[in-house]
Amino acid sequence: MKKCCIVIAVMMTATAFAQQKDYAVQAVDFTKVKLNDKFWLPRIETNRLVTIPASFERCESTGRVKNFVMAAEKSGKFCTRYPFDDTDIYKTIEGASFSLALYPDAKLEKYIDSLVTLIAKAQEPDGYLYTARTIDPVNVGPWVGLQRWEKERELSHELYNAGHLYEAAAAHFLATKKRNLLDIALKNADLVCSVFGPGKRLVAPGHQIVEMGLVKLYRLTGKKEYLSTAKFFIEARGHYTGYDNKSNDPWKNGAYWQDDKRVVLQQEAVGHAVRAGYLYAAVADVAALTGDDSLLNAIDKIWENVVDKKMYVQGGVGAIGSGERYGADYELPNETAYNETCAAISNVYWNQRMFLLHGHAKYIDVLERILYNGLISGIGLDGKSFFYTNAMQIKNGLSHQDMEAARSGWFECSCCPTNLTRLIPSVPGYVYGQKDDNVYVNLFIAGNTE
């Protein structure tokens, strides 16, 4: 059922922004929202008391923290499977920072500081930070090129790691006012901006989020190079000449990475669903901050395609297990639905930004559907058991390779649990929006704001 955003005319002092352009509607920051409901508040508390500590413990027990120790010492062997495992620490720090902003905790803050010290030691002198290479640059895994950035387009996730570092650093600085993690992020971002850009290295990041992270750093620092590099990465898509544009295989034609055509020419959601969601959220950010209508028009069309033809009734996206990706229009099988939890999270980020751009209730309708259905199913009430995928149908005797019979405490690829640690405490930030003297009440969650 459609609902309208409730617009309440009130006298409020608008926050001053350094940028000349920005979203038409501004979200009311989660730190200014006080919830007293019986659904989200207990989950935020469970995230603080259970999920975040469990996530840090699992980062230690699985070797993710050890990778930073070895990178700092420049010795040993990368001891987890994926080069993006670094981000599980970054995402948990981000979630913990959101929690600290609402619930000061000296012990937690001290523990985060110890991790930041370790991250700083693992960072190379020029700002490069990627434990899968730094530990032993000669003997790298199959996802990692012999040279920096060599496999960025498809496998290495170097810029993906950087993006999550930036997001964590921004959250940590805003929560604690400490610059220790932020300085690490800025040093890395300055390196990235020196390597990539017009007349420099051209690559479309293989897994998006660096664009969103650079925008966060731009908002904090006002450094225009961060915004221009985010825009450069978006505009880098569709230029690689090594794809086979006659192939229907998304890996061969570039669609898997949303790299088969320029973003401004894209009209439907394709490829890996999490990558896509982060890309579209970043496009919204850059469109808002630069006033680029061509980018805005593209994501408007893509949004219509997703909502009308590629989204399950509970808000899940990425129906196809092979590649965790979008299928063709209306390709939404129930028995084998994939619906990665991270895809739901990225879709929340995107839909909030679409609302901030346009101020229309339809984007909040989708966001709300995802939050209460296709996303929250990814975590158990205990706060430490998770679904990576979110099934639409379970039958006795039916099994397929992606089916999860029950929630798990952790995964070898554990992007979803750590992503939830940062999404859940930020939920109050989706409740209200402000435009001039108007307040938008978007979600039916008991609470208040000033």
Secondary structure, 3 states (H helix, E strand, C coil): CCCCCEEEECCCCCCCCCCCCCCCCEECCHHHEEECCCCHHHHHHHHHHHHHHHHHHHHHHCCHHHHHHHHHHCCCCCCCCCHHHHHHHHHHHHHHHHHHHHCCCHHHHHHHHHHHHHHHHHCCCCCCCCHHHHCCCCCCCCCCCCCCCCCCCCCCCHHHHHHHHHHHHHHHHHHHCCCHHHHHHHHHHHHHHHHECCCCECCCCCCCCHHHHHHHHHHHHCCHHHHHHHHHHHHCCCCCCCCCCCCCCHHHHCHHHCCCCCHHHCCCCCCEHHHHHHHHHHHHHHHHHHCCHHHHHHHHHHHHHHHHHCCCCCCCCCCECCCCECCCCCCCCCCCCCCCHHHHHHHHHHHHHHHHHHCCHHHHHHHHHHHHHHHHHHECCCCCCECCCCCCCCCCCCCCCCCCCCCECCCCCCHHHHHHHHHHHHHHHHCEEEECCEEEECCCCCEEEC
